[in-house]
Amino acid sequence: MKCTLCKRKIEISFLNKIKGTYVKVKGKLVPVCSDCQKRYGDELKNVLKV
């Protein structure tokens, strides 16, 4: 699975959970890595709407 913003591969834990989060944009869940979460913080939804 790849991050929507930086296009890098998102790590997956042994329970098949991603090390990041999903953000809901226009009714769809979009994967975002933990690095992009830290970088954009509260502005994450505004950045993804572009």
PDBQT receptor file of N, H, CA, C and O in Angstrom, charges set to zero:
ATOM      1  N   MET A   1       0.840  -1.165   0.000  1.00  0.00    +0.000 N 
ATOM      2  CA  MET A   1       0.000   0.000   0.000  1.00  0.00    +0.000 C 
ATOM      3  C   MET A   1       0.893   1.238   0.000  1.00  0.00    +0.000 C 
ATOM      4  O   MET A   1       1.930   1.253   0.663  1.00  0.00    +0.000 OA
ATOM      5  N   LYS A   2       0.498   2.276  -0.738  1.00  0.00    +0.000 N 
ATOM      6  H   LYS A   2      -0.344   2.263  -1.277  1.00  0.00    +0.000 HD
ATOM      7  CA  LYS A   2       1.304   3.479  -0.853  1.00  0.00    +0.000 C 
ATOM      8  C   LYS A   2       0.582   4.683  -0.270  1.00  0.00    +0.000 C 
ATOM      9  O   LYS A   2      -0.647   4.752  -0.280  1.00  0.00    +0.000 OA
ATOM     10  N   CYS A   3       1.356   5.621   0.235  1.00  0.00    +0.000 N 
ATOM     11  H   CYS A   3       2.354   5.565   0.243  1.00  0.00    +0.000 HD
ATOM     12  CA  CYS A   3       0.824   6.874   0.764  1.00  0.00    +0.000 C 
ATOM     13  C   CYS A   3       0.301   7.726  -0.395  1.00  0.00    +0.000 C 
ATOM     14  O   CYS A   3       0.923   7.786  -1.455  1.00  0.00    +0.000 OA
ATOM     15  N   THR A   4      -0.821   8.372  -0.192  1.00  0.00    +0.000 N 
ATOM     16  H   THR A   4      -1.326   8.323   0.669  1.00  0.00    +0.000 HD
ATOM     17  CA  THR A   4      -1.429   9.191  -1.227  1.00  0.00    +0.000 C 
ATOM     18  C   THR A   4      -0.613  10.447  -1.510  1.00  0.00    +0.000 C 
ATOM     19  O   THR A   4      -0.585  10.912  -2.650  1.00  0.00    +0.000 OA
ATOM     20  N   LEU A   5       0.044  11.001  -0.513  1.00  0.00    +0.000 N 
ATOM     21  H   LEU A   5       0.022  10.623   0.413  1.00  0.00    +0.000 HD
ATOM     22  CA  LEU A   5       0.780  12.251  -0.681  1.00  0.00    +0.000 C 
ATOM     23  C   LEU A   5       2.196  12.051  -1.208  1.00  0.00    +0.000 C 
ATOM     24  O   LEU A   5       2.573  12.656  -2.212  1.00  0.00    +0.000 OA
ATOM     25  N   CYS A   6       2.981  11.210  -0.544  1.00  0.00    +0.000 N 
ATOM     26  H   CYS A   6       2.674  10.719   0.271  1.00  0.00    +0.000 HD
ATOM     27  CA  CYS A   6       4.397  11.077  -0.904  1.00  0.00    +0.000 C 
ATOM     28  C   CYS A   6       4.691   9.873  -1.796  1.00  0.00    +0.000 C 
ATOM     29  O   CYS A   6       5.806   9.746  -2.303  1.00  0.00    +0.000 OA
ATOM     30  N   LYS A   7       3.724   8.996  -1.996  1.00  0.00    +0.000 N 
ATOM     31  H   LYS A   7       2.818   9.099  -1.585  1.00  0.00    +0.000 HD
ATOM     32  CA  LYS A   7       3.840   7.813  -2.871  1.00  0.00    +0.000 C 
ATOM     33  C   LYS A   7       4.850   6.780  -2.375  1.00  0.00    +0.000 C 
ATOM     34  O   LYS A   7       5.256   5.900  -3.135  1.00  0.00    +0.000 OA
ATOM     35  N   ARG A   8       5.263   6.879  -1.098  1.00  0.00    +0.000 N 
ATOM     36  H   ARG A   8       4.933   7.594  -0.481  1.00  0.00    +0.000 HD
ATOM     37  CA  ARG A   8       6.153   5.866  -0.539  1.00  0.00    +0.000 C 
ATOM     38  C   ARG A   8       5.336   4.720   0.028  1.00  0.00    +0.000 C 
ATOM     39  O   ARG A   8       4.158   4.887   0.344  1.00  0.00    +0.000 OA
ATOM     40  N   LYS A   9       5.951   3.568   0.156  1.00  0.00    +0.000 N 
ATOM     41  H   LYS A   9       6.908   3.431  -0.101  1.00  0.00    +0.000 HD
ATOM     42  CA  LYS A   9       5.276   2.387   0.681  1.00  0.00    +0.000 C 
ATOM     43  C   LYS A   9       5.035   2.563   2.186  1.00  0.00    +0.000 C 
ATOM     44  O   LYS A   9       5.927   2.993   2.918  1.00  0.00    +0.000 OA
ATOM     45  N   ILE A  10       3.826   2.228   2.636  1.00  0.00    +0.000 N 
ATOM     46  H   ILE A  10       3.101   1.879   2.042  1.00  0.00    +0.000 HD
ATOM     47  CA  ILE A  10       3.471   2.311   4.049  1.00  0.00    +0.000 C 
ATOM     48  C   ILE A  10       3.767   0.961   4.689  1.00  0.00    +0.000 C 
ATOM     49  O   ILE A  10       3.380  -0.082   4.162  1.00  0.00    +0.000 OA
ATOM     50  N   GLU A  11       4.455   0.986   5.828  1.00  0.00    +0.000 N 
ATOM     51  H   GLU A  11       4.769   1.833   6.256  1.00  0.00    +0.000 HD
ATOM     52  CA  GLU A  11       4.785  -0.244   6.531  1.00  0.00    +0.000 C 
ATOM     53  C   GLU A  11       3.527  -0.866   7.127  1.00  0.00    +0.000 C 
ATOM     54  O   GLU A  11       2.595  -0.162   7.514  1.00  0.00    +0.000 OA
ATOM     55  N   ILE A  12       3.517  -2.197   7.195  1.00  0.00    +0.000 N 
ATOM     56  H   ILE A  12       4.275  -2.769   6.881  1.00  0.00    +0.000 HD
ATOM     57  CA  ILE A  12       2.381  -2.931   7.747  1.00  0.00    +0.000 C 
ATOM     58  C   ILE A  12       2.876  -3.751   8.931  1.00  0.00    +0.000 C 
ATOM     59  O   ILE A  12       3.908  -4.417   8.844  1.00  0.00    +0.000 OA
ATOM     60  N   SER A  13       2.130  -3.702  10.045  1.00  0.00    +0.000 N 
ATOM     61  H   SER A  13       1.292  -3.161  10.116  1.00  0.00    +0.000 HD
ATOM     62  CA  SER A  13       2.513  -4.461  11.236  1.00  0.00    +0.000 C 
ATOM     63  C   SER A  13       2.140  -5.930  11.057  1.00  0.00    +0.000 C 
ATOM     64  O   SER A  13       1.555  -6.306  10.042  1.00  0.00    +0.000 OA
ATOM     65  N   PHE A  14       2.474  -6.748  12.033  1.00  0.00    +0.000 N 
ATOM     66  H   PHE A  14       2.949  -6.442  12.858  1.00  0.00    +0.000 HD
ATOM     67  CA  PHE A  14       2.216  -8.183  11.922  1.00  0.00    +0.000 C 
ATOM     68  C   PHE A  14       0.725  -8.508  11.983  1.00  0.00    +0.000 C 
ATOM     69  O   PHE A  14       0.337  -9.628  11.650  1.00  0.00    +0.000 OA
ATOM     70  N   LEU A  15      -0.117  -7.569  12.396  1.00  0.00    +0.000 N 
ATOM     71  H   LEU A  15       0.199  -6.660  12.667  1.00  0.00    +0.000 HD
ATOM     72  CA  LEU A  15      -1.562  -7.786  12.429  1.00  0.00    +0.000 C 
ATOM     73  C   LEU A  15      -2.245  -7.157  11.218  1.00  0.00    +0.000 C 
ATOM     74  O   LEU A  15      -3.455  -6.934  11.227  1.00  0.00    +0.000 OA
ATOM     75  N   ASN A  16      -1.463  -6.873  10.176  1.00  0.00    +0.000 N 
ATOM     76  H   ASN A  16      -0.479  -7.055  10.169  1.00  0.00    +0.000 HD
ATOM     77  CA  ASN A  16      -1.949  -6.264   8.934  1.00  0.00    +0.000 C 
ATOM     78  C   ASN A  16      -2.582  -4.889   9.145  1.00  0.00    +0.000 C 
ATOM     79  O   ASN A  16      -3.531  -4.522   8.452  1.00  0.00    +0.000 OA
ATOM     80  N   LYS A  17      -2.050  -4.133  10.106  1.00  0.00    +0.000 N 
ATOM     81  H   LYS A  17      -1.279  -4.432  10.669  1.00  0.00    +0.000 HD
ATOM     82  CA  LYS A  17      -2.467  -2.751  10.310  1.00  0.00    +0.000 C 
ATOM     83  C   LYS A  17      -1.369  -1.862   9.751  1.00  0.00    +0.000 C 
ATOM     84  O   LYS A  17      -0.186  -2.180   9.871  1.00  0.00    +0.000 OA
ATOM     85  N   ILE A  18      -1.761  -0.739   9.136  1.00  0.00    +0.000 N 
ATOM     86  H   ILE A  18      -2.722  -0.480   9.039  1.00  0.00    +0.000 HD
ATOM     87  CA  ILE A  18      -0.756   0.145   8.561  1.00  0.00    +0.000 C 
ATOM     88  C   ILE A  18      -0.181   1.060   9.631  1.00  0.00    +0.000 C 
ATOM     89  O   ILE A  18      -0.854   1.382  10.610  1.00  0.00    +0.000 OA
ATOM     90  N   LYS A  19       1.076   1.480   9.439  1.00  0.00    +0.000 N 
ATOM     91  H   LYS A  19       1.623   1.218   8.644  1.00  0.00    +0.000 HD
ATOM     92  CA  LYS A  19       1.698   2.446  10.328  1.00  0.00    +0.000 C 
ATOM     93  C   LYS A  19       1.424   3.823   9.759  1.00  0.00    +0.000 C 
ATOM     94  O   LYS A  19       2.293   4.449   9.152  1.00  0.00    +0.000 OA
ATOM     95  N   GLY A  20       0.230   4.272   9.961  1.00  0.00    +0.000 N 
ATOM     96  H   GLY A  20      -0.475   3.764  10.454  1.00  0.00    +0.000 HD
ATOM     97  CA  GLY A  20      -0.263   5.538   9.439  1.00  0.00    +0.000 C 
ATOM     98  C   GLY A  20      -1.739   5.618   9.753  1.00  0.00    +0.000 C 
ATOM     99  O   GLY A  20      -2.189   5.133  10.792  1.00  0.00    +0.000 OA
ATOM    100  N   THR A  21      -2.490   6.226   8.861  1.00  0.00    +0.000 N 
ATOM    101  H   THR A  21      -2.125   6.620   8.017  1.00  0.00    +0.000 HD
ATOM    102  CA  THR A  21      -3.918   6.351   9.085  1.00  0.00    +0.000 C 
ATOM    103  C   THR A  21      -4.664   6.425   7.776  1.00  0.00    +0.000 C 
ATOM    104  O   THR A  21      -4.065   6.559   6.709  1.00  0.00    +0.000 OA
ATOM    105  N   TYR A  22      -5.951   6.339   7.864  1.00  0.00    +0.000 N 
ATOM    106  H   TYR A  22      -6.438   6.231   8.730  1.00  0.00    +0.000 HD
ATOM    107  CA  TYR A  22      -6.819   6.547   6.717  1.00  0.00    +0.000 C 
ATOM    108  C   TYR A  22      -7.541   7.869   6.921  1.00  0.00    +0.000 C 
ATOM    109  O   TYR A  22      -7.997   8.159   8.027  1.00  0.00    +0.000 OA
ATOM    110  N   VAL A  23      -7.649   8.675   5.872  1.00  0.00    +0.000 N 
ATOM    111  H   VAL A  23      -7.278   8.440   4.973  1.00  0.00    +0.000 HD
ATOM    112  CA  VAL A  23      -8.360   9.940   5.925  1.00  0.00    +0.000 C 
ATOM    113  C   VAL A  23      -9.509   9.863   4.931  1.00  0.00    +0.000 C 
ATOM    114  O   VAL A  23      -9.335   9.405   3.801  1.00  0.00    +0.000 OA
ATOM    115  N   LYS A  24     -10.678  10.312   5.356  1.00  0.00    +0.000 N 
ATOM    116  H   LYS A  24     -10.819  10.684   6.274  1.00  0.00    +0.000 HD
ATOM    117  CA  LYS A  24     -11.849  10.255   4.488  1.00  0.00    +0.000 C 
ATOM    118  C   LYS A  24     -11.902  11.519   3.629  1.00  0.00    +0.000 C 
ATOM    119  O   LYS A  24     -12.000  12.630   4.149  1.00  0.00    +0.000 OA
ATOM    120  N   VAL A  25     -11.835  11.335   2.297  1.00  0.00    +0.000 N 
ATOM    121  H   VAL A  25     -11.755  10.433   1.873  1.00  0.00    +0.000 HD
ATOM    122  CA  VAL A  25     -11.881  12.440   1.343  1.00  0.00    +0.000 C 
ATOM    123  C   VAL A  25     -12.908  12.107   0.275  1.00  0.00    +0.000 C 
ATOM    124  O   VAL A  25     -12.790  11.094  -0.415  1.00  0.00    +0.000 OA
ATOM    125  N   LYS A  26     -13.906  12.950   0.142  1.00  0.00    +0.000 N 
ATOM    126  H   LYS A  26     -14.002  13.773   0.703  1.00  0.00    +0.000 HD
ATOM    127  CA  LYS A  26     -14.967  12.767  -0.855  1.00  0.00    +0.000 C 
ATOM    128  C   LYS A  26     -15.594  11.382  -0.780  1.00  0.00    +0.000 C 
ATOM    129  O   LYS A  26     -15.871  10.764  -1.808  1.00  0.00    +0.000 OA
ATOM    130  N   GLY A  27     -15.817  10.895   0.441  1.00  0.00    +0.000 N 
ATOM    131  H   GLY A  27     -15.591  11.397   1.276  1.00  0.00    +0.000 HD
ATOM    132  CA  GLY A  27     -16.477   9.615   0.638  1.00  0.00    +0.000 C 
ATOM    133  C   GLY A  27     -15.593   8.390   0.515  1.00  0.00    +0.000 C 
ATOM    134  O   GLY A  27     -16.080   7.268   0.651  1.00  0.00    +0.000 OA
ATOM    135  N   LYS A  28     -14.299   8.577   0.261  1.00  0.00    +0.000 N 
ATOM    136  H   LYS A  28     -13.904   9.489   0.150  1.00  0.00    +0.000 HD
ATOM    137  CA  LYS A  28     -13.373   7.447   0.133  1.00  0.00    +0.000 C 
ATOM    138  C   LYS A  28     -12.315   7.526   1.217  1.00  0.00    +0.000 C 
ATOM    139  O   LYS A  28     -11.909   8.615   1.622  1.00  0.00    +0.000 OA
ATOM    140  N   LEU A  29     -11.867   6.365   1.686  1.00  0.00    +0.000 N 
ATOM    141  H   LEU A  29     -12.197   5.480   1.357  1.00  0.00    +0.000 HD
ATOM    142  CA  LEU A  29     -10.777   6.316   2.655  1.00  0.00    +0.000 C 
ATOM    143  C   LEU A  29      -9.450   6.283   1.913  1.00  0.00    +0.000 C 
ATOM    144  O   LEU A  29      -9.236   5.444   1.038  1.00  0.00    +0.000 OA
ATOM    145  N   VAL A  30      -8.565   7.201   2.270  1.00  0.00    +0.000 N 
ATOM    146  H   VAL A  30      -8.739   7.882   2.980  1.00  0.00    +0.000 HD
ATOM    147  CA  VAL A  30      -7.283   7.356   1.600  1.00  0.00    +0.000 C 
ATOM    148  C   VAL A  30      -6.170   7.080   2.606  1.00  0.00    +0.000 C 
ATOM    149  O   VAL A  30      -6.170   7.676   3.683  1.00  0.00    +0.000 OA
ATOM    150  N   PRO A  31      -5.213   6.189   2.291  1.00  0.00    +0.000 N 
ATOM    151  CA  PRO A  31      -4.113   5.907   3.225  1.00  0.00    +0.000 C 
ATOM    152  C   PRO A  31      -3.063   7.025   3.224  1.00  0.00    +0.000 C 
ATOM    153  O   PRO A  31      -2.703   7.562   2.176  1.00  0.00    +0.000 OA
ATOM    154  N   VAL A  32      -2.581   7.360   4.430  1.00  0.00    +0.000 N 
ATOM    155  H   VAL A  32      -2.873   6.924   5.281  1.00  0.00    +0.000 HD
ATOM    156  CA  VAL A  32      -1.545   8.381   4.598  1.00  0.00    +0.000 C 
ATOM    157  C   VAL A  32      -0.522   7.835   5.582  1.00  0.00    +0.000 C 
ATOM    158  O   VAL A  32      -0.895   7.309   6.630  1.00  0.00    +0.000 OA
ATOM    159  N   CYS A  33       0.765   7.951   5.261  1.00  0.00    +0.000 N 
ATOM    160  H   CYS A  33       1.068   8.379   4.410  1.00  0.00    +0.000 HD
ATOM    161  CA  CYS A  33       1.820   7.426   6.136  1.00  0.00    +0.000 C 
ATOM    162  C   CYS A  33       2.015   8.319   7.360  1.00  0.00    +0.000 C 
ATOM    163  O   CYS A  33       1.546   9.457   7.389  1.00  0.00    +0.000 OA
ATOM    164  N   SER A  34       2.700   7.801   8.355  1.00  0.00    +0.000 N 
ATOM    165  H   SER A  34       3.081   6.877   8.332  1.00  0.00    +0.000 HD
ATOM    166  CA  SER A  34       2.901   8.539   9.598  1.00  0.00    +0.000 C 
ATOM    167  C   SER A  34       3.792   9.761   9.398  1.00  0.00    +0.000 C 
ATOM    168  O   SER A  34       3.631  10.754  10.108  1.00  0.00    +0.000 OA
ATOM    169  N   ASP A  35       4.730   9.713   8.447  1.00  0.00    +0.000 N 
ATOM    170  H   ASP A  35       4.861   8.906   7.871  1.00  0.00    +0.000 HD
ATOM    171  CA  ASP A  35       5.595  10.862   8.179  1.00  0.00    +0.000 C 
ATOM    172  C   ASP A  35       4.789  12.045   7.645  1.00  0.00    +0.000 C 
ATOM    173  O   ASP A  35       5.003  13.183   8.064  1.00  0.00    +0.000 OA
ATOM    174  N   CYS A  36       3.865  11.780   6.724  1.00  0.00    +0.000 N 
ATOM    175  H   CYS A  36       3.691  10.855   6.384  1.00  0.00    +0.000 HD
ATOM    176  CA  CYS A  36       3.014  12.846   6.179  1.00  0.00    +0.000 C 
ATOM    177  C   CYS A  36       2.052  13.357   7.241  1.00  0.00    +0.000 C 
ATOM    178  O   CYS A  36       1.709  14.539   7.246  1.00  0.00    +0.000 OA
ATOM    179  N   GLN A  37       1.616  12.485   8.137  1.00  0.00    +0.000 N 
ATOM    180  H   GLN A  37       1.896  11.525   8.133  1.00  0.00    +0.000 HD
ATOM    181  CA  GLN A  37       0.766  12.912   9.248  1.00  0.00    +0.000 C 
ATOM    182  C   GLN A  37       1.497  13.930  10.106  1.00  0.00    +0.000 C 
ATOM    183  O   GLN A  37       0.927  14.955  10.479  1.00  0.00    +0.000 OA
ATOM    184  N   LYS A  38       2.757  13.652  10.419  1.00  0.00    +0.000 N 
ATOM    185  H   LYS A  38       3.220  12.819  10.116  1.00  0.00    +0.000 HD
ATOM    186  CA  LYS A  38       3.551  14.563  11.238  1.00  0.00    +0.000 C 
ATOM    187  C   LYS A  38       3.814  15.870  10.499  1.00  0.00    +0.000 C 
ATOM    188  O   LYS A  38       3.749  16.947  11.092  1.00  0.00    +0.000 OA
ATOM    189  N   ARG A  39       4.109  15.776   9.212  1.00  0.00    +0.000 N 
ATOM    190  H   ARG A  39       4.162  14.901   8.730  1.00  0.00    +0.000 HD
ATOM    191  CA  ARG A  39       4.461  16.945   8.415  1.00  0.00    +0.000 C 
ATOM    192  C   ARG A  39       3.289  17.914   8.251  1.00  0.00    +0.000 C 
ATOM    193  O   ARG A  39       3.456  19.124   8.403  1.00  0.00    +0.000 OA
ATOM    194  N   TYR A  40       2.111  17.383   7.943  1.00  0.00    +0.000 N 
ATOM    195  H   TYR A  40       1.976  16.400   7.820  1.00  0.00    +0.000 HD
ATOM    196  CA  TYR A  40       0.969  18.240   7.635  1.00  0.00    +0.000 C 
ATOM    197  C   TYR A  40       0.024  18.463   8.817  1.00  0.00    +0.000 C 
ATOM    198  O   TYR A  40      -0.651  19.491   8.870  1.00  0.00    +0.000 OA
ATOM    199  N   GLY A  41      -0.039  17.541   9.747  1.00  0.00    +0.000 N 
ATOM    200  H   GLY A  41       0.509  16.706   9.704  1.00  0.00    +0.000 HD
ATOM    201  CA  GLY A  41      -0.841  17.704  10.961  1.00  0.00    +0.000 C 
ATOM    202  C   GLY A  41      -2.302  17.995  10.665  1.00  0.00    +0.000 C 
ATOM    203  O   GLY A  41      -2.968  17.232   9.966  1.00  0.00    +0.000 OA
ATOM    204  N   ASP A  42      -2.799  19.112  11.206  1.00  0.00    +0.000 N 
ATOM    205  H   ASP A  42      -2.258  19.733  11.774  1.00  0.00    +0.000 HD
ATOM    206  CA  ASP A  42      -4.212  19.474  11.063  1.00  0.00    +0.000 C 
ATOM    207  C   ASP A  42      -4.582  19.882   9.641  1.00  0.00    +0.000 C 
ATOM    208  O   ASP A  42      -5.760  19.868   9.286  1.00  0.00    +0.000 OA
ATOM    209  N   GLU A  43      -3.608  20.241   8.831  1.00  0.00    +0.000 N 
ATOM    210  H   GLU A  43      -2.651  20.253   9.119  1.00  0.00    +0.000 HD
ATOM    211  CA  GLU A  43      -3.873  20.668   7.465  1.00  0.00    +0.000 C 
ATOM    212  C   GLU A  43      -4.033  19.494   6.499  1.00  0.00    +0.000 C 
ATOM    213  O   GLU A  43      -4.186  19.704   5.296  1.00  0.00    +0.000 OA
ATOM    214  N   LEU A  44      -3.999  18.296   6.997  1.00  0.00    +0.000 N 
ATOM    215  H   LEU A  44      -3.875  18.126   7.975  1.00  0.00    +0.000 HD
ATOM    216  CA  LEU A  44      -3.990  17.093   6.161  1.00  0.00    +0.000 C 
ATOM    217  C   LEU A  44      -5.205  17.013   5.244  1.00  0.00    +0.000 C 
ATOM    218  O   LEU A  44      -5.053  16.713   4.060  1.00  0.00    +0.000 OA
ATOM    219  N   LYS A  45      -6.386  17.268   5.749  1.00  0.00    +0.000 N 
ATOM    220  H   LYS A  45      -6.509  17.511   6.711  1.00  0.00    +0.000 HD
ATOM    221  CA  LYS A  45      -7.581  17.199   4.906  1.00  0.00    +0.000 C 
ATOM    222  C   LYS A  45      -7.573  18.289   3.840  1.00  0.00    +0.000 C 
ATOM    223  O   LYS A  45      -8.046  18.055   2.727  1.00  0.00    +0.000 OA
ATOM    224  N   ASN A  46      -7.050  19.467   4.149  1.00  0.00    +0.000 N 
ATOM    225  H   ASN A  46      -6.666  19.656   5.052  1.00  0.00    +0.000 HD
ATOM    226  CA  ASN A  46      -6.973  20.551   3.163  1.00  0.00    +0.000 C 
ATOM    227  C   ASN A  46      -5.995  20.210   2.052  1.00  0.00    +0.000 C 
ATOM    228  O   ASN A  46      -6.236  20.557   0.896  1.00  0.00    +0.000 OA
ATOM    229  N   VAL A  47      -4.906  19.546   2.373  1.00  0.00    +0.000 N 
ATOM    230  H   VAL A  47      -4.709  19.264   3.312  1.00  0.00    +0.000 HD
ATOM    231  CA  VAL A  47      -3.894  19.179   1.378  1.00  0.00    +0.000 C 
ATOM    232  C   VAL A  47      -4.444  18.109   0.443  1.00  0.00    +0.000 C 
ATOM    233  O   VAL A  47      -4.158  18.134  -0.754  1.00  0.00    +0.000 OA
ATOM    234  N   LEU A  48      -5.224  17.175   0.964  1.00  0.00    +0.000 N 
ATOM    235  H   LEU A  48      -5.457  17.154   1.937  1.00  0.00    +0.000 HD
ATOM    236  CA  LEU A  48      -5.744  16.078   0.156  1.00  0.00    +0.000 C 
ATOM    237  C   LEU A  48      -6.894  16.489  -0.759  1.00  0.00    +0.000 C 
ATOM    238  O   LEU A  48      -7.174  15.782  -1.727  1.00  0.00    +0.000 OA
ATOM    239  N   LYS A  49      -7.558  17.584  -0.495  1.00  0.00    +0.000 N 
ATOM    240  H   LYS A  49      -7.331  18.159   0.292  1.00  0.00    +0.000 HD
ATOM    241  CA  LYS A  49      -8.699  18.008  -1.310  1.00  0.00    +0.000 C 
ATOM    242  C   LYS A  49      -8.268  18.555  -2.662  1.00  0.00    +0.000 C 
ATOM    243  O   LYS A  49      -9.102  18.743  -3.548  1.00  0.00    +0.000 OA
ATOM    244  N   VAL A  50      -6.992  18.808  -2.831  1.00  0.00    +0.000 N 
ATOM    245  H   VAL A  50      -6.314  18.656  -2.112  1.00  0.00    +0.000 HD
ATOM    246  CA  VAL A  50      -6.491  19.373  -4.092  1.00  0.00    +0.000 C 
ATOM    247  C   VAL A  50      -6.601  18.422  -5.232  1.00  0.00    +0.000 C 
ATOM    248  O   VAL A  50      -6.221  18.756  -6.354  1.00  0.00    +0.000 OA
TER     249      VAL A  50
